[in-house]
Amino acid sequence: MRLGSHMRLATFQPQHGVHCETTTLRNMLHHAGAGISEAMLFGLGQGIDFQYWDAPDPGRGTPMLTGRIEPALLSRNACAALGVTLRESRSPDPESASAAATELLAAGHVVGVSVDIFHLDYFSSRSHFASHYIAVYGLDDSLAHVVDTDQQGGAQTLPAESLRRARASDEGFMPSPHLHLYVEKPPERLTTDTDAVLREQIWNAVRLTAQRMTEDRGPRFGLRAMRRAATEIAGWNDTLASPDETVPGVGRFWRFAGTGGANFRKLYHEFLLEARQRCDDPELDPFVEEFGDVQRQWDQAIDLLTAYRRADDGRRLETVAALLHAIADAEQAAFERLLVSAAKRAGESS
């Protein structure tokens, strides 16, 4: 594919998104000819979860509490469901990482890269977080052209050196220095009869997600991890060194950050709604409603956290804890019923 004078993919059209990895995957697939919504990619990628990662400095900072599966696994799952080959590679140093990206762009691929947000010039946060994904669609010695989430302005241009530093960073949560992803040309059926392919894959993705979410995977993963977090949150008044700073920070993280809580429940709710429409299956109606309720409960918990002040909110964290326990119960019940419905659909189609 011919590149412009600034090494930009000439026919590239940026695709919007709210979460970094699904936005990146959507842009890679769309440019390759497969137009699929972000919510559908999140659902097919079995992206929803809850994970508890211990704080680097227990007693001062909060644990990392994420609402999704680990980085890159979502893209692998979604591509496997769609029959698309996803290529992943890690370069040994900044020079070879830039060279690899340039080579892939010259071959016509949008390149997904893992970066540390601290080094991205346009990013408002000045903290290190190295599990962020962006789609690169142009690169030369001085400038990089990328697509980030809508919250970060979508299509952005930044100094190439800024991108090099962001890709090379090994600071922050789950760093993957010099990692890049791209998709090979999708199967023709996916580009010519996308709707049929999606209808065939939706219930299997629902089944696999529900199966995982109803399993006991220990205290760090799934609904057991959410209940653990809820129990600890109730005591944050007394256990955290600076709760006035850290508690509202958790609320903002859950609302705005790419690994937060409510945003992924919203994406899963949108996935179920689109699945209902594509499959014309009323069996999904109650689950669309239930996950809409779950999303609203998450928003309530976040509102309480962001408004927290230790001096006048002694019982507020107990309310948050109770809400999270209730959310875990609601998600458990919904996924158990989804698992039954998915098994029923599998039996009907066999």
Protein Blocks (a to p, Z undefined) as FASTA:
>chain_A
ZZdfkopafkbccdddfbfklmmmmmmmmmnopacdfklmmmmnomaccdddddfbghka
ccdddfbdcehklmmmmmmmnopacdddddfbfklmmmmmmmmmmnopacdddddfklmm
klmbfcdcfkbccddfbdcfkbccddddfknopaadddfklmmmmmmpcgdjhiaehiac
ddddddfklmmmmmlmmmmmmmmmmmmmmmmmmpcebjkgcjllmmmmmmmmmmmmmmpm
blmlmmmmmmmmmmmmmkbmklmmmmmmmmmmmmmmmnopaklmmmmmmmmmmmmmmmmm
mmmmmmgcfklmmmlmmmmmmmmmmmmmmmmmmmmmmmmmmmmmmmmmZZ
